[in-house]
Amino acid sequence: MSGWQALPDDLPPEVRHFVEQLRRLKDRTGLSLVALGARTAYSKSSWHRYLNATQPPPRQAVAALCRIAGLEGPDAERLTVRWELAVQAWPRPASPAQGPGATGGEGYEDDPTLPWWDEPPREIPGGMNRLLLAAVLLLVLLLAVGVAGAVVSG
């Protein structure tokens, strides 16, 4: 892997091993980062970050690379397990506290490997989450339309 940028020395072993395997798999495809980006749902710059260990790739990016490289069955499953171990060990960027109740980098908000629907609900000032508020407003609107319809029809 002489053409690759050196990985940081302080990288956890799980992350280092996973990224090295990812690099070998990418090399196996013979594709450039531009071509890899064109064949997946991930940009050239995203692949650059994943393959240089500056950001963990989403599981779907790993699956896409496996598919393109022809890796399947137990080998693809092993890489997925390595991905899970790497994501757990991946160094989190230090983030300054964002006010009272900030988690200080424990981080769902900056974790690119988690889809938006897995994030914990964010609360609005009254303590009620946005989805509940939208449901209540929709219910009130439906009741208002029902009452108006009953008044108009007599």
N, CA, C and O of each residue as an XYZ file, in Angstrom:
616
protein
N       0.826     -1.184      0.000
C       0.000      0.000      0.000
C       0.873      1.252      0.000
O       0.623      2.185      0.763
N       1.873      1.274     -0.834
C       2.815      2.382     -0.828
C       2.197      3.683     -1.337
O       2.692      4.758     -0.996
N       1.143      3.625     -2.134
C       0.537      4.832     -2.672
C      -0.380      5.541     -1.692
O      -0.900      6.613     -2.001
N      -0.582      4.978     -0.544
C      -1.511      5.548      0.430
C      -0.794      6.460      1.407
O       0.379      6.252      1.719
N      -1.489      7.451      1.878
C      -0.999      8.346      2.920
C      -0.856      7.523      4.205
O      -1.680      6.652      4.483
N       0.187      7.803      4.981
C       0.402      7.071      6.236
C      -0.755      7.357      7.201
O      -1.239      8.484      7.304
N      -1.177      6.315      7.894
C      -2.243      6.476      8.885
C      -1.665      7.072     10.165
O      -0.491      6.849     10.463
N      -2.451      7.817     10.923
C      -1.948      8.408     12.171
C      -1.426      7.344     13.128
O      -1.983      6.250     13.220
N      -0.356      7.672     13.837
C       0.260      6.717     14.760
C      -0.637      6.369     15.939
O      -0.569      5.259     16.466
N      -1.477      7.310     16.356
C      -2.312      7.087     17.540
C      -3.654      6.420     17.218
O      -4.555      6.391     18.057
N      -3.780      5.893     16.013
C      -5.028      5.238     15.610
C      -5.190      3.911     16.363
O      -4.241      3.130     16.434
N      -6.367      3.647     16.923
C      -6.575      2.361     17.604
C      -6.343      1.198     16.626
O      -6.623      1.332     15.435
N      -5.837      0.069     17.117
C      -5.530     -1.067     16.235
C      -6.726     -1.557     15.426
O      -6.565     -1.965     14.276
N      -7.936     -1.521     16.015
C      -9.127     -1.976     15.292
C      -9.393     -1.090     14.079
O      -9.755     -1.572     13.005
N      -9.207      0.202     14.271
C      -9.442      1.163     13.186
C      -8.365      0.992     12.120
O      -8.668      0.943     10.928
N      -7.110      0.903     12.550
C      -5.998      0.743     11.611
C      -6.192     -0.506     10.750
O      -6.058     -0.450      9.527
N      -6.506     -1.621     11.386
C      -6.667     -2.880     10.649
C      -7.833     -2.774      9.659
O      -7.720     -3.206      8.511
N      -8.936     -2.204     10.105
C     -10.103     -2.063      9.230
C      -9.787     -1.185      8.026
O     -10.108     -1.551      6.895
N      -9.159     -0.025      8.252
C      -8.857      0.896      7.159
C      -7.864      0.252      6.184
O      -7.980      0.429      4.971
N      -6.903     -0.485      6.707
C      -5.959     -1.180      5.821
C      -6.688     -2.203      4.948
O      -6.378     -2.338      3.764
N      -7.651     -2.919      5.523
C      -8.438     -3.874      4.732
C      -9.291     -3.145      3.701
O      -9.423     -3.598      2.564
N      -9.865     -2.026      4.097
C     -10.676     -1.226      3.181
C      -9.820     -0.731      2.012
O     -10.261     -0.739      0.863
N      -8.607     -0.304      2.315
C      -7.687      0.160      1.264
C      -7.345     -0.974      0.295
O      -7.334     -0.779     -0.920
N      -7.067     -2.165      0.846
C      -6.757     -3.312     -0.026
C      -7.948     -3.640     -0.928
O      -7.784     -3.951     -2.108
N      -9.136     -3.565     -0.356
C     -10.348     -3.840     -1.127
C     -10.539     -2.799     -2.227
O     -10.893     -3.146     -3.353
N     -10.311     -1.544     -1.912
C     -10.417     -0.480     -2.917
C      -9.375     -0.690     -4.013
O      -9.684     -0.536     -5.194
N      -8.131     -1.043     -3.630
C      -7.074     -1.304     -4.616
C      -7.456     -2.477     -5.520
O      -7.165     -2.479     -6.716
N      -8.107     -3.466     -4.929
C      -8.545     -4.646     -5.681
C      -9.524     -4.291     -6.800
O      -9.576     -4.970     -7.825
N     -10.300     -3.222     -6.596
C     -11.260     -2.820     -7.632
C     -10.560     -2.186     -8.825
O     -11.076     -2.219     -9.943
N      -9.375     -1.604     -8.587
C      -8.663     -0.917     -9.657
C      -9.263      0.438     -9.997
O      -8.854      1.071    -10.971
N     -10.220      0.886     -9.212
C     -10.909      2.152     -9.481
C     -10.220      3.312     -8.773
O      -9.648      3.142     -7.696
N     -10.278      4.483     -9.382
C      -9.829      5.699     -8.710
C     -10.916      6.113     -7.719
O     -12.014      5.557     -7.728
N     -10.610      7.077     -6.877
C     -11.626      7.565     -5.945
C     -12.792      8.208     -6.687
O     -13.943      8.101     -6.264
N     -12.488      8.872     -7.790
C     -13.545      9.488     -8.602
C     -14.466      8.403     -9.155
O     -15.689      8.523     -9.080
N     -13.874      7.338     -9.714
C     -14.668      6.248    -10.282
C     -15.439      5.508     -9.192
O     -16.583      5.101     -9.396
N     -14.801      5.338     -8.031
C     -15.481      4.677     -6.921
C     -16.673      5.516     -6.468
O     -17.746      4.982     -6.187
N     -16.478      6.819     -6.402
C     -17.576      7.718     -6.047
C     -18.711      7.656     -7.049
O     -19.883      7.725     -6.677
N     -18.360      7.524     -8.334
C     -19.387      7.463     -9.382
C     -20.183      6.158     -9.317
O     -21.341      6.116     -9.734
N     -19.571      5.102     -8.798
C     -20.246      3.796     -8.749
C     -20.955      3.540     -7.426
O     -21.625      2.521     -7.262
N     -20.805      4.466     -6.485
C     -21.472      4.326     -5.185
C     -22.228      5.616     -4.885
O     -22.196      6.568     -5.665
N     -22.889      5.628     -3.774
C     -23.631      6.831     -3.370
C     -22.764      7.774     -2.541
O     -23.281      8.664     -1.867
N     -21.453      7.582     -2.591
C     -20.532      8.352     -1.758
C     -19.523      9.069     -2.637
O     -18.997      8.488     -3.587
N     -19.251     10.328     -2.324
C     -18.389     11.167     -3.153
C     -16.911     10.776     -3.034
O     -16.505     10.026     -2.147
N     -16.142     11.315     -3.959
C     -14.689     11.120     -3.940
C     -14.113     11.596     -2.604
O     -13.284     10.914     -2.003
N     -14.556     12.772     -2.142
C     -14.023     13.308     -0.891
C     -14.439     12.448      0.309
O     -13.681     12.324      1.271
N     -15.630     11.860      0.260
C     -16.043     10.956      1.336
C     -15.139      9.737      1.372
O     -14.668      9.342      2.438
N     -14.894      9.137      0.208
C     -14.008      7.970      0.156
C     -12.605      8.341      0.627
O     -11.937      7.542      1.284
N     -12.161      9.539      0.294
C     -10.845      9.994      0.753
C     -10.803     10.015      2.284
O      -9.831      9.559      2.886
N     -11.858     10.543      2.910
C     -11.912     10.580      4.375
C     -11.969      9.178      4.969
O     -11.303      8.901      5.967
N     -12.757      8.293      4.368
C     -12.872      6.923      4.892
C     -11.546      6.181      4.784
O     -11.134      5.499      5.722
N     -10.885      6.313      3.650
C      -9.663      5.537      3.390
C      -8.422      6.134      4.038
O      -7.359      5.514      4.027
N      -8.545      7.329      4.601
C      -7.433      7.932      5.336
C      -7.736      8.036      6.827
O      -7.019      8.704      7.572
N      -8.794      7.376      7.246
C      -9.163      7.240      8.658
C      -9.489      8.564      9.336
O      -9.327      8.694     10.549
N      -9.947      9.548      8.566
C     -10.352     10.799      9.200
C     -11.832     10.785      9.555
O     -12.299     11.622     10.328
N     -12.572      9.830      8.987
C     -13.999      9.703      9.283
C     -14.395      8.244      9.063
O     -13.977      7.638      8.077
N     -15.189      7.673      9.961
C     -15.637      6.296      9.736
C     -16.663      6.234      8.607
O     -17.528      7.104      8.505
N     -16.570      5.222      7.769
C     -17.562      5.107      6.694
C     -18.876      4.553      7.219
O     -18.883      3.799      8.192
N     -19.980      4.912      6.596
C     -21.250      4.269      6.952
C     -21.216      2.799      6.526
O     -20.481      2.426      5.611
N     -21.996      1.994      7.180
C     -22.054      0.560      6.848
C     -22.397      0.364      5.366
O     -21.856     -0.530      4.716
N     -23.295      1.198      4.837
C     -23.706      1.048      3.441
C     -22.555      1.315      2.478
O     -22.513      0.725      1.399
N     -21.620      2.192      2.844
C     -20.453      2.454      1.996
C     -19.556      1.224      1.950
O     -19.026      0.875      0.895
N     -19.389      0.576      3.086
C     -18.582     -0.648      3.148
C     -19.244     -1.738      2.311
O     -18.571     -2.454      1.569
N     -20.562     -1.859      2.432
C     -21.293     -2.865      1.650
C     -21.161     -2.590      0.152
O     -21.011     -3.519     -0.642
N     -21.219     -1.312     -0.232
C     -21.084     -0.953     -1.651
C     -19.696     -1.312     -2.169
O     -19.562     -1.838     -3.274
N     -18.669     -1.031     -1.382
C     -17.303     -1.372     -1.799
C     -17.140     -2.887     -1.909
O     -16.513     -3.371     -2.852
N     -17.687     -3.630     -0.972
C     -17.632     -5.098     -1.043
C     -18.280     -5.595     -2.337
O     -17.733     -6.455     -3.027
N     -19.443     -5.047     -2.651
C     -20.165     -5.457     -3.852
C     -19.331     -5.184     -5.108
O     -19.212     -6.046     -5.979
N     -18.755     -3.983     -5.195
C     -17.965     -3.611     -6.369
C     -16.707     -4.465     -6.485
O     -16.284     -4.812     -7.588
N     -16.108     -4.802     -5.336
C     -14.877     -5.596     -5.338
C     -15.150     -7.097     -5.492
O     -14.217     -7.888     -5.631
N     -16.424     -7.485     -5.467
C     -16.763     -8.900     -5.614
C     -16.583     -9.692     -4.330
O     -16.482    -10.918     -4.368
N     -16.541     -9.012     -3.202
C     -16.402     -9.680     -1.910
C     -17.798    -10.023     -1.411
O     -18.648     -9.142     -1.288
N     -18.035    -11.285     -1.127
C     -19.365    -11.693     -0.670
C     -19.270    -12.819      0.329
O     -18.185    -13.332      0.602
N     -20.389    -13.195      0.866
C     -20.475    -14.303      1.817
C     -19.728    -14.023      3.107
O     -19.772    -12.908      3.628
N     -19.036    -15.043      3.627
C     -18.343    -14.906      4.913
C     -17.279    -13.801      4.921
O     -17.058    -13.155      5.946
N     -16.624    -13.588      3.778
C     -15.600    -12.539      3.732
C     -16.215    -11.151      3.928
O     -15.668    -10.318      4.651
N     -17.346    -10.915      3.284
C     -18.032     -9.633      3.444
C     -18.559     -9.488      4.874
O     -18.533     -8.396      5.442
N     -19.033    -10.588      5.449
C     -19.525    -10.549      6.828
C     -18.393    -10.235      7.799
O     -18.585     -9.483      8.754
N     -17.205    -10.810      7.557
C     -16.052    -10.528      8.407
C     -15.678     -9.048      8.349
O     -15.349     -8.441      9.368
N     -15.731     -8.477      7.150
C     -15.410     -7.056      7.021
C     -16.452     -6.207      7.752
O     -16.111     -5.175      8.330
N     -17.699     -6.626      7.730
C     -18.747     -5.903      8.453
C     -18.495     -5.963      9.960
O     -18.696     -4.971     10.660
N     -18.061     -7.112     10.459
C     -17.737     -7.236     11.884
C     -16.553     -6.329     12.221
O     -16.553     -5.665     13.257
N     -15.558     -6.302     11.356
C     -14.400     -5.414     11.568
C     -14.849     -3.945     11.553
O     -14.331     -3.119     12.306
N     -15.819     -3.635     10.684
C     -16.365     -2.270     10.643
C     -16.994     -1.921     11.995
O     -16.762     -0.838     12.531
N     -17.793     -2.848     12.543
C     -18.450     -2.602     13.825
C     -17.428     -2.355     14.930
O     -17.592     -1.442     15.739
N     -16.375     -3.169     14.963
C     -15.325     -2.989     15.966
C     -14.600     -1.657     15.772
O     -14.303     -0.953     16.737
N     -14.322     -1.327     14.522
C     -13.609     -0.078     14.228
C     -14.442      1.135     14.614
O     -13.919      2.084     15.197
N     -15.731      1.114     14.294
C     -16.591      2.263     14.602
C     -16.672      2.482     16.107
O     -16.705      3.622     16.570
N     -16.705      1.392     16.874
C     -16.745      1.526     18.331
C     -15.451      2.131     18.868
O     -15.474      2.879     19.845
N     -14.322      1.810     18.229
C     -13.027      2.290     18.705
C     -12.598      3.600     18.049
O     -11.609      4.204     18.464
N     -13.332      4.041     17.031
C     -12.929      5.223     16.258
C     -12.794      6.432     17.172
O     -13.690      6.713     17.967
N     -11.683      7.146     17.063
C     -11.512      8.336     17.912
C     -12.569      9.393     17.590
O     -12.796      9.720     16.425
N     -13.194      9.910     18.605
C     -14.206     10.951     18.431
C     -13.508     12.302     18.491
O     -12.642     12.522     19.338
N     -13.884     13.205     17.595
C     -13.281     14.532     17.656
C     -13.711     15.241     18.933
O     -14.859     15.128     19.364
N     -12.785     15.965     19.525
C     -13.113     16.713     20.731
C     -14.028     17.858     20.349
O     -13.691     18.665     19.482
N     -15.185     17.934     20.990
C     -16.103     19.028     20.690
C     -16.325     19.829     21.959
O     -16.501     19.254     23.033
N     -16.320     21.145     21.849
C     -16.538     21.974     23.033
C     -17.967     21.804     23.539
O     -18.886     21.532     22.766
N     -18.136     21.966     24.830
C     -19.486     21.867     25.412
C     -20.372     22.935     24.790
O     -19.958     24.078     24.599
N     -21.594     22.540     24.481
C     -22.501     23.449     23.785
C     -23.551     24.016     24.726
O     -24.662     24.336     24.302
N     -23.213     24.138     25.970
C     -24.164     24.699     26.916
C     -24.613     23.658     27.915
O     -24.076     22.550     27.933
N     -25.595     23.990     28.755
C     -26.058     23.064     29.772
C     -26.598     21.776     29.159
O     -27.346     21.795     28.181
N     -26.205     20.675     29.752
C     -26.697     19.385     29.285
C     -25.933     18.835     28.093
O     -26.303     17.786     27.567
N     -24.878     19.511     27.648
C     -24.110     19.008     26.509
C     -23.393     17.741     26.925
O     -22.935     17.618     28.061
N     -23.297     16.800     26.001
C     -22.704     15.507     26.313
C     -21.200     15.501     26.135
O     -20.547     14.533     26.523
N     -20.628     16.545     25.564
C     -19.185     16.637     25.459
C     -18.552     15.579     24.597
O     -17.544     14.999     24.999
N     -19.099     15.295     23.417
C     -18.446     14.402     22.477
C     -18.856     12.952     22.580
O     -18.250     12.118     21.906
N     -19.848     12.594     23.383
C     -20.284     11.212     23.431
C     -20.932     10.828     22.123
O     -20.989      9.646     21.781
N     -21.383     11.732     21.441
C     -21.883     11.896     20.250
C     -22.673     11.309     19.206
O     -22.107     10.782     18.248
N     -23.939     11.347     19.296
C     -24.774     11.009     18.153
C     -24.684     12.085     17.089
O     -24.652     11.785     15.896
N     -24.641     13.348     17.521
C     -24.775     14.448     16.578
C     -23.657     14.495     15.548
O     -23.888     14.923     14.417
N     -22.455     14.068     15.907
C     -21.339     14.125     14.976
C     -20.944     12.750     14.464
O     -19.879     12.604     13.865
N     -21.770     11.747     14.684
C     -21.425     10.392     14.263
C     -21.999     10.123     12.879
O     -23.196      9.867     12.749
N     -21.162     10.176     11.839
C     -21.658     10.034     10.476
C     -22.086      8.615     10.123
O     -22.673      8.388      9.065
N     -21.798      7.665     10.998
C     -22.163      6.288     10.672
C     -23.593      5.963     11.075
O     -24.109      4.900     10.731
N     -24.233      6.865     11.795
C     -25.597      6.612     12.238
C     -26.587      7.323     11.339
O     -26.461      8.526     11.108
N     -27.571      6.599     10.830
C     -28.584      7.267     10.005
C     -29.408      8.206     10.872
O     -29.517      8.015     12.083
N     -29.981      9.214     10.246
C     -30.728     10.227     10.985
C     -31.865      9.637     11.791
O     -32.219     10.190     12.832
N     -32.455      8.527     11.347
C     -33.608      7.979     12.068
C     -33.187      7.248     13.336
O     -34.041      6.923     14.161
N     -31.880      6.977     13.515
C     -31.412      6.342     14.743
C     -30.978      7.350     15.801
O     -30.662      6.968     16.928
N     -30.962      8.632     15.448
C     -30.569      9.644     16.414
C     -31.653      9.783     17.472
O     -32.839      9.642     17.176
N     -31.242     10.061     18.709
C     -32.269     10.286     19.728
C     -33.048     11.545     19.387
O     -32.493     12.472     18.795
N     -34.309     11.594     19.745
C     -35.102     12.782     19.419
C     -34.550     14.014     20.111
O     -34.126     13.959     21.265
N     -34.563     15.125     19.389
C     -34.123     16.388     19.967
C     -35.330     17.067     20.579
O     -36.424     17.061     20.013
N     -35.115     17.645     21.733
C     -36.245     18.242     22.444
C     -36.383     19.724     22.132
O     -35.398     20.430     21.918
N     -37.629     20.175     22.111
C     -37.893     21.597     21.951
C     -38.028     22.191     23.351
O     -38.149     21.436     24.316
N     -38.011     23.494     23.494
C     -37.950     24.114     24.821
C     -38.941     23.583     25.849
O     -38.578     23.463     27.019
N     -40.156     23.263     25.474
C     -41.135     22.788     26.452
C     -40.905     21.358     26.901
O     -41.673     20.858     27.723
N     -39.897     20.686     26.406
C     -39.630     19.312     26.784
C     -40.328     18.310     25.880
O     -40.128     17.106     26.037
N     -41.131     18.766     24.953
C     -41.875     17.900     24.052
C     -41.064     17.757     22.756
O     -40.551     18.758     22.256
N     -40.936     16.579     22.212
C     -40.153     16.498     20.975
C     -40.981     16.926     19.767
O     -42.211     16.965     19.824
N     -40.305     17.240     18.695
C     -40.946     17.833     17.515
C     -42.008     16.940     16.887
O     -43.035     17.427     16.413
N     -41.765     15.659     16.884
C     -42.717     14.736     16.275
C     -44.042     14.760     17.037
O     -45.114     14.785     16.432
N     -43.960     14.753     18.346
C     -45.173     14.803     19.164
C     -45.910     16.114     18.943
O     -47.137     16.131     18.840
N     -45.170     17.206     18.870
C     -45.779     18.502     18.625
C     -46.496     18.511     17.269
O     -47.619     19.006     17.170
N     -45.864     17.972     16.233
C     -46.486     17.912     14.904
C     -47.757     17.068     14.948
O     -48.758     17.430     14.330
N     -47.728     15.944     15.673
C     -48.904     15.078     15.774
C     -50.063     15.803     16.472
O     -51.214     15.698     16.049
N     -49.751     16.525     17.525
C     -50.793     17.256     18.253
C     -51.393     18.343     17.360
O     -52.613     18.505     17.319
N     -50.556     19.079     16.655
C     -51.054     20.124     15.765
C     -51.917     19.541     14.647
O     -52.935     20.127     14.280
N     -51.524     18.415     14.116
C     -52.310     17.750     13.073
C     -53.662     17.307     13.615
O     -54.680     17.439     12.935
N     -53.676     16.787     14.825
C     -54.929     16.366     15.446
C     -55.863     17.567     15.658
O     -57.062     17.479     15.392
N     -55.318     18.670     16.130
C     -56.123     19.875     16.325
C     -56.692     20.351     14.991
O     -57.865     20.717     14.914
N     -55.878     20.350     13.950
C     -56.337     20.755     12.621
C     -57.452     19.842     12.129
O     -58.442     20.322     11.578
N     -57.307     18.542     12.317
C     -58.327     17.590     11.901
C     -59.635     17.829     12.647
O     -60.711     17.784     12.050
N     -59.544     18.082     13.948
C     -60.756     18.362     14.733
C     -61.419     19.643     14.254
O     -62.645     19.701     14.161
N     -60.631     20.674     13.948
C     -61.194     21.942     13.470
C     -61.912     21.737     12.146
O     -62.995     22.286     11.944
N     -61.327     20.952     11.232
C     -61.965     20.675      9.948
C     -63.239     19.872     10.162
O     -64.239     20.111      9.484
N     -63.220     18.927     11.091
C     -64.407     18.137     11.382
C     -65.547     18.978     11.937
O     -66.699     18.817     11.534
N     -65.226     19.869     12.857
C     -66.230     20.753     13.444
C     -66.783     21.691     12.387
O     -67.996     21.892     12.309
N     -65.908     22.269     11.570
C     -66.346     23.183     10.498
C     -67.250     22.438      9.522
O     -68.263     22.982      9.080
N     -66.903     21.222      9.187
C     -67.737     20.424      8.271
C     -69.098     20.141      8.879
O     -70.101     20.190      8.166
N     -69.171     19.849     10.166
C     -70.433     19.584     10.838
C     -71.304     20.831     10.894
O     -72.520     20.740     10.730
N     -70.704     21.988     11.122
C     -71.459     23.256     11.174
C     -72.007     23.585      9.801
O     -73.165     23.984      9.683
N     -71.203     23.430      8.760
C     -71.630     23.770      7.389
C     -72.747     22.836      6.933
O     -73.693     23.284      6.285
N     -72.655     21.548      7.258
C     -73.653     20.599      6.769
C     -74.930     20.620      7.622
O     -75.921     19.981      7.269
N     -74.907     21.322      8.696
C     -76.144     21.551      9.445
C     -76.231     20.702     10.623
O     -77.212     20.771     11.363
